[in-house]
Amino acid sequence: MKRNILTTVSIQPILLLLFTVFGSFSVNTQNVKSFIDRDIDGFYDEVSQQTFNRYIDYQVTQKDTGDVIRTIPAPGPNSEGLTWDGANLWCSDISNDSIYKLDTLNGSVQFSFASASDMVEGLAWDGAYLWGSDNASDVIFKYDPANGNIISSLQFTDVWIHGITWDGQYLWMNDFQNKLIHKVDAETGEILLSINTPEDKCIGLTWDGYHLWTDDFSTHKLYCLNPDDGSVLYEVNSPTANPRDLTWDGKYLWVMSWENATIYQLDVGEITSVNKPDLISGSNISVSIYPNPVINEVIIEFVVEKSSKVRINIYDQIGSLTKTIVNKIYFPGKYTVTWDGKTDFNGKLPEGIYYCVLQRGEKTVSRKLIVK
């Protein structure tokens, strides 16, 4: 991971040493050169020669993309369906007509059985049983995961089923033909609700505990949806140009790639919802920090006007990251977080000047903190 560097106006002895070793930088009392690392997502965002005022405010444009944690190989060249059973991944492959249980550390096959058809392109886990969708015959099969035996099936007409998921009570299926996502009674097959897909080429489907996620191979994006009306709450760039399915493991998304037979584990932040949000209009970031100077703890209040990932980091004067306070997806509303003045390693920060940097979607703002 690239190091976060924030060069400030105070040139201390350690900075002089760095300049001697690595070369000099153009620094004066009005300018700053900052490099903000986007972790391991492949995007490196640079802002140079920003004017600092008393509170060190600046804004930059950044791409908000899920960070790839790891990759594992898919079990076959045409793997499609993907789901999580609480401990392992399950994956279907239409070239092998099989369904596989995978080790999430290395992708090794722990168990497999023949699928009921040769076009199983979606998988779902209901807590006890595995469901697989056949988009050739518009059937969803319920499997015994211990032996692959078919327990029951649901037949549909005038649909083209791809991704499926389970929300704890109902099945959801992605209807590629009609560009709809249907909520389905798993006992009767009755369609209870239909919402529009955000784009025309959405295939995969998963449930994160509160919301639906789908992928689109034309825009190469992953979309978090409101299950009530299909509105897009949040979106991130896909790690692959041709995503085929995705699943949620309680903390991370897993995304299946058709183009390179690879499964990606993706950090898109924690999902945080609010009810009846109190919104403030405007295009700037609204943030306040108090008390300042900081003695024991500091309260950070901010407003999210558009669903986005929010990161709040604390940097020291030479640009070292000392604390990550927040790294979550927030939906529109007002939020308050408290920081106890300690580092990521639970050590107390020494007295001095620090910078609280809040990144929200495409905006960034910084505030100077004095720790006493």
LINNOR-V686918 format. One record per residue. N is the residue number from 0. RES is the residue in three letters. PSI is psi as a letter, one per 40 degrees, with the letter a starting at -180 (* if undefined). OMEGA is omega in degrees with one decimal (NA if undefined). D_LAST is the distance of its C-alpha to the last C-alpha in Angstrom with 2 decimals. Layout:
N;RES;PSI;OMEGA;D_LAST / N;RES;PSI;OMEGA;D_LAST
This chain:
0;MET;h;-179.9;30.79 / 1;LYS;i;-179.1;29.76 / 2;ARG;i;174.3;26.32 / 3;ASN;h;-178.2;23.95 / 4;ILE;h;175.9;23.22 / 5;LEU;h;-178.8;21.16 / 6;THR;h;-175.1;21.69 / 7;THR;a;-172.5;19.44 / 8;VAL;e;-177.9;20.05 / 9;SER;h;-178.0;17.94 / 10;ILE;h;-179.8;20.41 / 11;GLN;i;-179.1;18.86 / 12;PRO;d;-179.1;21.23 / 13;ILE;d;176.9;21.11 / 14;LEU;d;178.0;22.24 / 15;LEU;d;177.6;25.00 / 16;LEU;d;178.2;26.13 / 17;LEU;d;179.3;26.31 / 18;PHE;d;-179.9;28.27 / 19;THR;d;-176.6;30.61 / 20;VAL;d;-170.8;31.37 / 21;PHE;e;-178.0;31.56 / 22;GLY;i;-175.7;32.57 / 23;SER;i;176.2;30.99 / 24;PHE;i;175.8;29.61 / 25;SER;h;-177.3;30.01 / 26;VAL;h;171.9;26.57 / 27;ASN;a;-172.4;25.98 / 28;THR;e;-179.2;23.58 / 29;GLN;e;-172.0;25.13 / 30;ASN;i;175.4;25.82 / 31;VAL;i;174.7;24.34 / 32;LYS;h;-175.4;26.25 / 33;SER;i;176.0;25.07 / 34;PHE;h;-177.3;26.87 / 35;ILE;h;-178.4;26.26 / 36;ASP;h;175.6;27.99 / 37;ARG;f;178.5;29.94 / 38;ASP;b;-173.3;29.95 / 39;ILE;f;-177.4;33.59 / 40;ASP;e;175.8;35.45 / 41;GLY;e;-179.9;36.94 / 42;PHE;h;-177.0;35.39 / 43;TYR;h;-172.3;33.25 / 44;ASP;h;-175.0;31.75 / 45;GLU;h;173.3;30.94 / 46;VAL;h;-178.1;29.60 / 47;SER;i;174.5;29.81 / 48;GLN;f;174.8;29.22 / 49;GLN;i;179.7;27.32 / 50;THR;h;176.9;26.24 / 51;PHE;h;166.4;22.57 / 52;ASN;a;-174.9;21.87 / 53;ARG;d;-175.5;18.68 / 54;TYR;e;174.8;17.61 / 55;ILE;f;178.9;19.22 / 56;ASP;h;172.7;21.96 / 57;TYR;i;179.7;24.83 / 58;GLN;i;179.0;27.58 / 59;VAL;i;174.2;29.74 / 60;THR;h;-177.4;32.83 / 61;GLN;i;171.4;32.72 / 62;LYS;h;179.6;35.14 / 63;ASP;g;-173.5;34.05 / 64;THR;i;176.1;36.03 / 65;GLY;i;-179.3;36.01 / 66;ASP;h;178.7;34.82 / 67;VAL;h;179.7;37.65 / 68;ILE;d;179.1;36.73 / 69;ARG;i;172.4;40.15 / 70;THR;i;173.2;43.84 / 71;ILE;i;179.9;46.92 / 72;PRO;i;172.4;50.58 / 73;ALA;i;-176.0;52.66 / 74;PRO;e;-179.4;55.80 / 75;GLY;i;-175.6;58.21 / 76;PRO;e;-177.8;58.72 / 77;ASN;f;179.6;58.94 / 78;SER;h;-174.3;56.30 / 79;GLU;c;-174.5;55.55 / 80;GLY;i;-179.0;54.35 / 81;LEU;h;174.9;51.04 / 82;THR;i;-175.3;49.56 / 83;TRP;h;-177.4;47.25 / 84;ASP;e;-177.8;48.55 / 85;GLY;e;179.1;45.30 / 86;ALA;d;-175.2;45.58 / 87;ASN;i;172.4;47.62 / 88;LEU;i;169.1;48.66 / 89;TRP;i;-175.9;52.22 / 90;CYS;h;174.7;53.83 / 91;SER;i;176.7;57.29 / 92;ASP;h;-174.2;59.26 / 93;ILE;e;176.6;62.26 / 94;SER;d;180.0;63.91 / 95;ASN;e;-178.8;64.13 / 96;ASP;f;-175.4;64.69 / 97;SER;i;173.8;62.22 / 98;ILE;h;-171.0;59.04 / 99;TYR;i;168.7;56.60 / 100;LYS;h;-169.8;53.90 / 101;LEU;i;168.5;51.30 / 102;ASP;h;-175.7;48.76 / 103;THR;e;-179.7;45.45 / 104;LEU;d;-175.3;44.34 / 105;ASN;e;178.8;47.31 / 106;GLY;e;-179.2;49.65 / 107;SER;i;-177.9;52.43 / 108;VAL;h;178.3;55.01 / 109;GLN;d;-178.3;54.98 / 110;PHE;i;177.0;57.80 / 111;SER;i;173.9;59.92 / 112;PHE;i;-179.4;62.87 / 113;ALA;h;177.8;65.18 / 114;SER;i;-177.4;64.16 / 115;ALA;e;178.4;66.66 / 116;SER;i;-177.7;67.07 / 117;ASP;e;-178.6;66.39 / 118;MET;f;176.7;63.96 / 119;VAL;h;-174.3;61.10 / 120;GLU;e;176.2;58.28 / 121;GLY;i;178.3;55.86 / 122;LEU;i;175.4;54.55 / 123;ALA;i;179.0;52.81 / 124;TRP;h;-176.6;51.88 / 125;ASP;e;-178.9;52.34 / 126;GLY;d;179.0;50.96 / 127;ALA;d;-175.0;54.32 / 128;TYR;i;179.9;56.46 / 129;LEU;h;176.5;56.36 / 130;TRP;h;178.7;57.59 / 131;GLY;h;-178.2;58.95 / 132;SER;h;176.3;60.19 / 133;ASP;h;-175.1;63.31 / 134;ASN;e;175.7;63.33 / 135;ALA;d;-177.6;66.97 / 136;SER;e;179.2;68.40 / 137;ASP;f;179.0;65.63 / 138;VAL;i;170.1;65.25 / 139;ILE;h;-178.1;62.20 / 140;PHE;i;173.9;62.98 / 141;LYS;h;-174.1;61.36 / 142;TYR;i;165.0;61.33 / 143;ASP;h;-175.3;61.11 / 144;PRO;e;-178.8;58.38 / 145;ALA;d;-175.6;60.04 / 146;ASN;e;179.4;63.27 / 147;GLY;e;179.2;63.18 / 148;ASN;i;178.6;65.83 / 149;ILE;h;-179.6;65.93 / 150;ILE;d;179.1;65.37 / 151;SER;i;177.9;65.88 / 152;SER;i;177.3;65.64 / 153;LEU;h;-179.5;65.11 / 154;GLN;h;178.6;67.34 / 155;PHE;i;177.4;66.36 / 156;THR;i;176.7;68.30 / 157;ASP;f;174.4;67.50 / 158;VAL;i;174.3;64.09 / 159;TRP;g;-170.2;62.72 / 160;ILE;h;171.5;60.18 / 161;HIS;b;-177.1;57.44 / 162;GLY;i;174.6;54.05 / 163;ILE;i;177.2;53.85 / 164;THR;i;-177.8;51.11 / 165;TRP;h;-176.5;50.75 / 166;ASP;e;-177.1;48.36 / 167;GLY;e;179.0;49.00 / 168;GLN;d;-175.1;52.08 / 169;TYR;i;168.9;53.69 / 170;LEU;i;169.8;54.54 / 171;TRP;i;178.5;53.58 / 172;MET;i;-179.7;55.56 / 173;ASN;h;-178.5;55.19 / 174;ASP;g;-174.8;58.49 / 175;PHE;d;-177.1;58.72 / 176;GLN;d;-175.2;62.05 / 177;ASN;e;179.6;61.02 / 178;LYS;f;-178.2;57.35 / 179;LEU;i;170.2;56.33 / 180;ILE;h;-174.8;54.27 / 181;HIS;h;169.8;56.15 / 182;LYS;h;-167.4;55.02 / 183;VAL;h;169.4;57.80 / 184;ASP;h;-174.4;59.12 / 185;ALA;e;179.3;59.38 / 186;GLU;d;-173.0;62.40 / 187;THR;d;-174.7;64.57 / 188;GLY;e;-179.6;63.23 / 189;GLU;h;175.9;62.99 / 190;ILE;h;-174.3;60.62 / 191;LEU;d;-175.8;58.43 / 192;LEU;i;175.3;56.28 / 193;SER;h;177.0;56.15 / 194;ILE;i;-179.6;53.37 / 195;ASN;i;171.0;53.50 / 196;THR;i;-176.6;51.95 / 197;PRO;d;179.2;49.49 / 198;GLU;i;-173.5;51.66 / 199;ASP;e;-173.3;55.24 / 200;LYS;f;178.5;54.66 / 201;CYS;h;-176.1;52.48 / 202;ILE;d;-174.0;53.57 / 203;GLY;i;179.7;51.01 / 204;LEU;h;173.5;49.54 / 205;THR;i;-177.5;46.99 / 206;TRP;h;-177.0;45.07 / 207;ASP;e;-177.5;41.35 / 208;GLY;d;179.4;41.55 / 209;TYR;d;-170.6;41.14 / 210;HIS;i;172.4;42.49 / 211;LEU;i;170.3;45.14 / 212;TRP;i;173.1;44.57 / 213;THR;i;177.7;47.32 / 214;ASP;i;178.3;47.81 / 215;ASP;h;-174.8;49.91 / 216;PHE;e;173.3;51.60 / 217;SER;d;177.7;52.38 / 218;THR;e;-177.7;48.86 / 219;HIS;f;-179.5;47.30 / 220;LYS;i;174.3;44.68 / 221;LEU;h;-172.9;43.56 / 222;TYR;h;172.0;43.36 / 223;CYS;h;-170.7;41.67 / 224;LEU;i;168.2;44.00 / 225;ASN;h;-176.3;44.16 / 226;PRO;e;-179.4;47.04 / 227;ASP;d;-175.2;48.33 / 228;ASP;e;178.2;49.20 / 229;GLY;e;179.8;48.36 / 230;SER;i;-178.8;45.79 / 231;VAL;h;178.5;43.39 / 232;LEU;d;-173.6;39.86 / 233;TYR;i;176.2;38.42 / 234;GLU;i;174.9;39.86 / 235;VAL;i;175.8;39.01 / 236;ASN;h;177.3;41.08 / 237;SER;i;176.5;43.32 / 238;PRO;e;-179.9;43.01 / 239;THR;i;-178.8;46.79 / 240;ALA;e;-177.0;49.22 / 241;ASN;g;177.7;51.51 / 242;PRO;i;-177.6;49.72 / 243;ARG;d;175.4;52.26 / 244;ASP;i;-179.5;50.40 / 245;LEU;i;178.9;46.99 / 246;THR;i;-177.3;45.63 / 247;TRP;h;-177.2;42.42 / 248;ASP;e;-178.3;41.40 / 249;GLY;d;178.7;38.81 / 250;LYS;d;-175.4;35.93 / 251;TYR;i;169.2;37.51 / 252;LEU;i;168.8;40.49 / 253;TRP;h;-175.0;43.36 / 254;VAL;h;178.6;45.55 / 255;MET;h;177.5;49.09 / 256;SER;h;176.3;50.26 / 257;TRP;d;-170.9;53.95 / 258;GLU;d;-176.7;53.88 / 259;ASN;e;176.7;52.83 / 260;ALA;f;-177.8;53.29 / 261;THR;i;175.4;49.60 / 262;ILE;h;-177.2;47.28 / 263;TYR;h;168.3;43.64 / 264;GLN;h;-166.8;40.71 / 265;LEU;h;175.6;38.31 / 266;ASP;h;176.6;34.72 / 267;VAL;e;-179.3;34.64 / 268;GLY;i;177.1;31.55 / 269;GLU;i;-178.1;31.61 / 270;ILE;h;-179.5;33.75 / 271;THR;h;179.4;32.17 / 272;SER;i;173.8;34.40 / 273;VAL;i;177.3;33.98 / 274;ASN;h;178.9;36.75 / 275;LYS;g;-176.1;37.59 / 276;PRO;i;175.9;34.67 / 277;ASP;h;-171.6;33.45 / 278;LEU;i;172.2;33.67 / 279;ILE;h;-176.2;32.54 / 280;SER;i;-179.8;34.82 / 281;GLY;i;-175.7;33.98 / 282;SER;e;-178.5;33.39 / 283;ASN;i;175.7;29.71 / 284;ILE;h;176.1;26.78 / 285;SER;h;-178.0;25.32 / 286;VAL;i;174.0;21.65 / 287;SER;i;-177.4;18.86 / 288;ILE;h;-179.8;15.20 / 289;TYR;i;-9.2;13.36 / 290;PRO;i;177.9;11.18 / 291;ASN;h;18.4;9.34 / 292;PRO;i;-179.6;6.53 / 293;VAL;h;178.4;5.90 / 294;ILE;d;179.5;5.19 / 295;ASN;d;179.3;8.34 / 296;GLU;i;179.7;10.40 / 297;VAL;i;178.5;11.56 / 298;ILE;h;-179.8;15.25 / 299;ILE;h;177.6;17.25 / 300;GLU;h;179.4;20.67 / 301;PHE;i;-178.6;23.40 / 302;VAL;h;174.7;27.16 / 303;VAL;h;-178.7;29.71 / 304;GLU;d;179.6;32.94 / 305;LYS;h;-178.0;34.82 / 306;SER;h;-177.3;34.78 / 307;SER;i;174.0;32.71 / 308;LYS;h;178.3;30.35 / 309;VAL;h;174.0;26.67 / 310;ARG;h;174.4;24.05 / 311;ILE;h;-178.2;20.31 / 312;ASN;i;174.5;18.54 / 313;ILE;h;178.8;15.12 / 314;TYR;i;172.3;15.56 / 315;ASP;a;-172.2;13.77 / 316;GLN;d;178.5;14.92 / 317;ILE;e;172.8;18.18 / 318;GLY;e;179.0;19.10 / 319;SER;h;176.7;18.76 / 320;LEU;h;-177.8;18.63 / 321;THR;d;-177.5;15.95 / 322;LYS;h;168.6;16.62 / 323;THR;h;-176.5;19.57 / 324;ILE;d;-175.8;18.91 / 325;VAL;h;169.9;22.36 / 326;ASN;g;-173.2;25.70 / 327;LYS;i;167.1;28.40 / 328;ILE;h;176.8;31.30 / 329;TYR;i;173.2;30.85 / 330;PHE;i;-171.6;33.71 / 331;PRO;h;178.5;33.57 / 332;GLY;a;176.1;31.39 / 333;LYS;i;-178.1;28.00 / 334;TYR;i;176.6;25.33 / 335;THR;h;173.9;21.95 / 336;VAL;i;-179.4;19.74 / 337;THR;h;177.2;16.61 / 338;TRP;h;-175.4;14.09 / 339;ASP;e;176.9;12.33 / 340;GLY;e;-179.2;9.73 / 341;LYS;i;-178.9;12.26 / 342;THR;i;175.6;14.63 / 343;ASP;d;179.8;18.36 / 344;PHE;e;175.1;18.98 / 345;ASN;e;175.8;16.84 / 346;GLY;i;-179.4;14.45 / 347;LYS;h;179.5;10.70 / 348;LEU;i;174.2;8.99 / 349;PRO;i;179.2;7.66 / 350;GLU;i;179.1;4.80 / 351;GLY;a;-179.3;6.83 / 352;ILE;h;178.4;9.08 / 353;TYR;i;-178.9;10.90 / 354;TYR;h;176.4;13.98 / 355;CYS;h;-176.5;15.25 / 356;VAL;h;178.2;19.03 / 357;LEU;h;176.4;21.50 / 358;GLN;h;179.8;25.09 / 359;ARG;h;-178.2;27.80 / 360;GLY;b;-177.8;31.36 / 361;GLU;e;-178.1;32.07 / 362;LYS;i;176.6;29.03 / 363;THR;h;175.1;25.55 / 364;VAL;i;-179.1;22.63 / 365;SER;i;176.0;19.18 / 366;ARG;h;176.9;16.07 / 367;LYS;h;177.1;13.19 / 368;LEU;i;172.8;9.69 / 369;ILE;h;-179.4;6.46 / 370;VAL;h;179.3;3.79 / 371;LYS;*;NA;0.00
